[in-house]
Amino acid sequence: MSQQPAQTISVTDLDLPQLQDVKRQLDEELTHLTNSFAQLKQAHSKFKTCLDCVKEVRPGNARKTILVPLSSSLYVNGKLSNPEKVLIDVGTGYYVSKTRDQASVHYQQKIEFVENNLKTVQAAVEKKQENLNMVIQVIQMRVGQAAQAPKER
């Protein structure tokens, strides 16, 4: 099976029901992209918080009492036994022991990766928004023309 080359169709060539279908599809895509953007922003914030926490661990903090998070709302007392090593969450419940410098590099790379994805998604959101605005303008033009047509008769 050979694939047909993609065809470009001007929105001005579409009739009103087709335009409404295109608008609905663009609305759905825009919603999906906006949700993805929000999730990426949340991940970005979490990685920045992790990086800040790694920077707070210093040799002077050895043997000090700290609060260790067991969940987002449950903390227990603990002592920092080795301030040169930290455990980092690498996903799906796995943790890896790294030096503070390695952990900082790890989280900085994660932050940069998410920032690049944020830029890509933001550009896609802006393009979809432009396309949606263009379709809305054409729909309004068509509705205006339809309203004018009976008056001309």
C-alpha positions in Angstrom: 0.0 0.0 0.0 1.4 3.3 -1.0 0.5 6.4 1.0 -1.1 9.4 -0.7 0.8 12.6 -0.3 -0.8 15.0 2.2 -3.1 17.5 0.6 -3.5 21.1 1.9 -7.1 22.3 1.8 -7.9 26.0 2.5 -10.4 26.5 5.3 -12.2 28.9 3.0 -13.1 26.0 0.7 -14.9 24.1 3.5 -18.7 24.4 4.1 -20.0 25.4 7.6 -20.5 21.8 9.0 -16.9 20.9 7.9 -15.6 24.1 9.5 -17.4 23.2 12.8 -15.8 19.8 12.7 -12.4 21.3 12.2 -13.0 23.8 15.0 -14.1 20.9 17.3 -10.9 19.0 16.4 -8.7 22.0 17.0 -10.4 22.6 20.3 -9.7 19.1 21.4 -6.1 19.3 20.2 -5.6 22.6 22.0 -7.1 21.2 25.2 -4.7 18.2 25.0 -1.7 20.4 24.4 -2.7 22.8 27.2 -3.0 19.9 29.6 0.4 18.6 28.5 1.9 22.0 29.0 0.5 22.2 32.5 1.9 18.7 33.3 5.3 19.7 32.0 5.2 22.9 34.1 4.4 20.8 37.2 7.3 18.4 36.4 9.6 21.4 35.9 8.6 22.8 39.3 9.2 19.4 41.0 12.7 19.0 39.4 13.6 22.5 40.5 12.5 21.7 44.0 14.6 18.5 44.0 17.6 20.5 42.8 17.1 23.1 45.6 16.9 20.3 48.1 20.1 18.7 46.9 21.8 22.1 47.2 20.6 22.3 50.8 22.4 19.1 51.8 25.8 20.2 53.1 28.6 18.6 55.2 27.7 20.9 58.0 24.3 19.3 58.3 25.6 15.9 59.2 23.9 14.3 62.2 21.3 17.1 62.4 17.7 16.1 62.8 15.6 16.5 59.7 12.1 15.7 58.5 12.0 12.9 56.0 8.9 12.8 53.7 7.2 9.5 53.5 4.4 10.9 51.4 3.3 14.4 50.3 1.6 14.9 53.8 3.5 12.5 56.1 7.0 13.2 57.5 9.1 11.5 60.1 12.2 12.6 62.1 15.5 11.4 60.8 19.2 12.2 60.9 21.4 12.9 57.9 24.1 10.2 58.2 26.1 11.0 55.0 25.7 14.4 53.5 27.9 13.5 50.5 25.4 10.9 49.3 21.7 11.4 48.4 19.0 9.1 47.1 17.2 10.3 43.9 14.0 9.1 42.5 14.6 7.9 38.9 10.9 6.9 38.4 8.5 4.0 38.9 9.5 3.6 42.5 13.3 3.2 41.9 15.9 5.2 43.8 19.6 5.6 43.1 22.3 6.7 45.4 24.4 9.5 44.0 26.8 12.1 45.2 25.5 15.6 45.7 27.2 16.8 42.5 25.9 13.8 40.5 22.4 14.5 41.8 22.7 18.2 40.9 23.8 17.3 37.3 21.0 14.8 37.1 18.3 17.2 38.1 19.8 20.0 36.0 19.6 17.8 32.9 16.0 16.9 33.7 15.2 20.6 34.1 16.8 21.4 30.7 15.0 18.5 29.0 11.6 19.7 30.4 12.3 23.3 29.5 13.0 22.2 25.9 9.8 20.3 25.8 7.9 23.3 27.3 9.2 25.4 24.4 8.1 22.9 21.8 4.6 22.4 23.4 4.2 26.2 23.8 5.0 26.7 20.1 2.5 24.0 19.2 -0.2 25.6 21.4 0.4 29.0 19.8 0.1 27.5 16.3 -3.1 25.6 17.2 -4.5 28.8 18.7 -3.7 30.7 15.5 -5.4 28.0 13.4 -8.4 27.9 15.7 -8.8 31.7 15.5 -8.6 31.5 11.7 -11.3 28.8 11.6 -13.5 30.9 13.9 -13.2 33.9 11.7 -14.2 31.9 8.6 -17.2 30.4 10.5 -18.3 33.9 11.6 -17.9 35.1 8.0 -20.0 32.2 6.8 -22.7 32.8 9.4 -22.7 36.5 8.5 -23.1 35.6 4.8 -25.9 33.2 5.6 -27.7 35.9 7.6 -27.3 38.3 4.7 -28.5 35.9 2.0 -32.2 35.9 3.0 -32.3 39.7 3.2 -31.0 40.0 -0.4 -33.9 38.0 -1.8 
